[in-house]
Amino acid sequence: MFKTELEVLASQLEDLFAKNGYVITPEVIAMARRLDGLIAQELGNWAAEQGSPARSDLAELTANPKDRPKSTPGPRHPLSDQSRS
């Protein structure tokens, strides 16, 4: 079911972008969040099936940025430190 939902949402997002000329609208943001949630859920399910002790860490990392605990740093670009030199 996950793959079907993901394909349907991706297709709807593609249609919406084509219709609106790739403008980011509230509808696009809502669809992207739904996609993000589905992917995070599937990653959590996979981690649970594998018996991963890092499941809670994985859930925190894949959570919506606004829902992340303040102590969890956001992703960094690997070249960000080098670009300052």
Backbone as CSV, one residue per row, in Angstrom:
resi,resn,N_x,N_y,N_z,CA_x,CA_y,CA_z,C_x,C_y,C_z
1,MET,0.820,-1.193,0.000,0.000,0.000,0.000,0.866,1.259,0.000
2,PHE,2.002,1.199,0.688,2.881,2.369,0.767,3.308,2.825,-0.621
3,LYS,3.732,1.878,-1.455,4.221,2.239,-2.788,3.114,2.886,-3.610
4,THR,1.917,2.362,-3.514,0.784,2.922,-4.250,0.485,4.345,-3.790
5,GLU,0.439,4.549,-2.473,0.184,5.898,-1.945,1.262,6.872,-2.397
6,LEU,2.501,6.423,-2.333,3.625,7.267,-2.722,3.544,7.632,-4.202
7,GLU,3.234,6.654,-5.040,3.118,6.911,-6.477,1.971,7.867,-6.782
8,VAL,0.845,7.699,-6.105,-0.311,8.575,-6.327,0.035,10.007,-5.926
9,LEU,0.636,10.173,-4.742,1.006,11.519,-4.296,2.041,12.154,-5.215
10,ALA,3.025,11.378,-5.634,4.053,11.908,-6.531,3.438,12.338,-7.858
11,SER,2.503,11.554,-8.368,1.830,11.898,-9.618,0.997,13.172,-9.459
12,GLN,0.274,13.271,-8.338,-0.526,14.471,-8.081,0.362,15.703,-7.962
13,LEU,1.501,15.549,-7.305,2.431,16.660,-7.147,2.994,17.074,-8.504
14,GLU,3.328,16.099,-9.319,3.834,16.394,-10.666,2.783,17.133,-11.492
15,ASP,1.535,16.684,-11.429,0.449,17.350,-12.157,0.249,18.784,-11.668
16,LEU,0.306,18.959,-10.356,0.129,20.287,-9.778,1.252,21.223,-10.210
17,PHE,2.482,20.728,-10.200,3.612,21.536,-10.653,3.460,21.908,-12.126
18,ALA,3.078,20.952,-12.951,2.916,21.223,-14.379,1.832,22.274,-14.612
19,LYS,0.757,22.195,-13.834,-0.356,23.133,-13.979,0.027,24.543,-13.529
20,ASN,0.792,24.638,-12.455,1.109,25.939,-11.865,2.494,26.468,-12.216
21,GLY,3.203,25.792,-13.085,4.531,26.269,-13.459,5.542,26.172,-12.332
22,TYR,5.489,25.117,-11.563,6.450,24.847,-10.484,6.451,25.907,-9.388
23,VAL,5.293,26.496,-9.155,5.134,27.467,-8.078,4.854,26.700,-6.782
24,ILE,5.542,27.096,-5.711,5.310,26.468,-4.414,4.084,27.126,-3.779
25,THR,3.030,26.360,-3.660,1.776,26.841,-3.083,1.521,26.095,-1.767
26,PRO,0.567,26.553,-0.969,0.234,25.810,0.252,-0.165,24.356,-0.041
27,GLU,-0.810,24.139,-1.174,-1.201,22.782,-1.548,0.031,21.920,-1.821
28,VAL,1.033,22.486,-2.484,2.278,21.766,-2.757,2.975,21.425,-1.440
29,ILE,3.003,22.376,-0.531,3.644,22.152,0.767,2.927,21.038,1.528
30,ALA,1.611,21.045,1.512,0.839,20.003,2.196,1.127,18.632,1.591
31,MET,1.199,18.565,0.272,1.490,17.290,-0.388,2.903,16.818,-0.058
32,ALA,3.843,17.739,-0.037,5.229,17.383,0.292,5.316,16.857,1.722
33,ARG,4.569,17.460,2.623,4.564,16.980,4.011,3.953,15.589,4.112
34,ARG,2.905,15.334,3.327,2.310,13.994,3.320,3.310,12.978,2.794
35,LEU,4.032,13.339,1.722,5.068,12.450,1.189,6.140,12.197,2.246
36,ASP,6.574,13.254,2.906,7.593,13.145,3.949,7.117,12.218,5.066
37,GLY,5.869,12.369,5.460,5.321,11.520,6.518,5.264,10.061,6.117
38,LEU,4.854,9.789,4.881,4.804,8.411,4.397,6.188,7.781,4.378
39,ILE,7.164,8.538,3.903,8.529,8.020,3.831,9.073,7.772,5.239
40,ALA,8.851,8.707,6.155,9.316,8.538,7.533,8.661,7.327,8.188
41,GLN,7.378,7.144,7.931,6.661,6.002,8.494,7.238,4.700,7.953
42,GLU,7.485,4.655,6.665,8.027,3.443,6.061,9.435,3.158,6.580
43,LEU,10.246,4.195,6.753,11.583,4.002,7.320,11.494,3.472,8.749
44,GLY,10.565,3.998,9.518,10.364,3.511,10.883,9.915,2.065,10.906
45,ASN,9.008,1.697,9.996,8.552,0.310,9.904,9.710,-0.612,9.545
46,TRP,10.518,-0.186,8.590,11.661,-0.989,8.171,12.639,-1.171,9.329
47,ALA,12.907,-0.089,10.059,13.834,-0.166,11.188,13.297,-1.117,12.259
48,ALA,11.990,-1.091,12.495,11.386,-1.976,13.490,11.507,-3.429,13.046
49,GLU,11.295,-3.685,11.764,11.416,-5.044,11.241,12.844,-5.561,11.372
50,GLN,13.799,-4.667,11.236,15.203,-5.053,11.331,15.649,-5.191,12.784
51,GLY,14.806,-4.764,13.715,15.165,-4.801,15.122,16.204,-3.755,15.470
52,SER,16.160,-2.656,14.760,17.157,-1.606,14.944,16.972,-0.893,16.277
53,PRO,18.042,-0.810,17.089,17.934,-0.059,18.336,17.855,1.444,18.090
54,ALA,18.158,1.867,16.879,18.166,3.294,16.556,16.823,3.766,16.020
55,ARG,15.772,2.988,16.209,14.475,3.356,15.643,14.018,4.728,16.119
56,SER,14.151,5.003,17.407,13.698,6.303,17.904,14.561,7.418,17.332
57,ASP,15.867,7.168,17.175,16.743,8.165,16.561,16.334,8.404,15.115
58,LEU,15.996,7.329,14.403,15.571,7.445,13.015,14.291,8.259,12.922
59,ALA,13.366,8.013,13.832,12.112,8.765,13.825,12.371,10.248,14.060
60,GLU,13.304,10.570,14.964,13.627,11.974,15.217,14.262,12.625,13.999
61,LEU,15.159,11.894,13.334,15.856,12.461,12.182,14.932,12.680,10.995
62,THR,13.936,11.815,10.848,13.043,11.929,9.701,11.811,12.761,10.007
63,ALA,11.686,13.228,11.229,10.528,14.041,11.605,10.572,15.379,10.877
64,ASN,9.426,15.978,10.787,9.325,17.313,10.221,10.269,18.230,11.002
65,PRO,11.054,19.096,10.356,12.011,19.941,11.076,11.401,20.714,12.239
66,LYS,10.178,21.179,12.089,9.563,21.938,13.183,9.204,21.039,14.359
67,ASP,9.114,19.713,14.130,8.771,18.773,15.190,9.999,18.164,15.861
68,ARG,11.188,18.436,15.335,12.402,17.863,15.909,12.676,18.469,17.277
69,PRO,13.214,17.649,18.173,13.644,18.222,19.452,14.724,19.266,19.201
70,LYS,14.763,20.278,20.032,15.728,21.368,19.843,17.166,20.872,19.918
71,SER,17.421,19.770,20.636,18.783,19.279,20.792,19.293,18.543,19.555
72,THR,18.401,18.178,18.650,18.814,17.459,17.453,19.246,18.452,16.388
73,PRO,20.515,18.408,15.989,20.954,19.344,14.948,20.341,18.987,13.604
74,GLY,20.151,19.983,12.782,19.632,19.756,11.446,20.719,19.220,10.538
75,PRO,20.350,18.747,9.368,21.355,18.234,8.437,22.278,19.351,7.971
76,ARG,23.535,19.007,7.772,24.510,19.987,7.300,25.077,19.514,5.981
77,HIS,25.392,20.447,5.161,26.028,20.120,3.895,27.475,19.756,4.185
78,PRO,27.995,18.655,3.604,29.355,18.225,3.924,30.428,19.237,3.538
79,LEU,30.135,20.131,2.634,31.130,21.111,2.208,30.982,22.450,2.923
80,SER,30.030,22.556,3.835,29.765,23.855,4.450,30.970,24.381,5.224
81,ASP,31.726,23.515,5.901,32.901,23.970,6.644,34.021,24.395,5.705
82,GLN,34.163,23.712,4.587,35.228,24.022,3.638,34.959,25.318,2.894
83,SER,33.697,25.663,2.728,33.365,26.856,1.948,33.739,28.139,2.681
84,ARG,33.938,28.054,3.996,34.293,29.239,4.768,35.772,29.569,4.666
85,SER,36.609,28.594,4.279,38.046,28.857,4.235,38.449,29.660,3.037
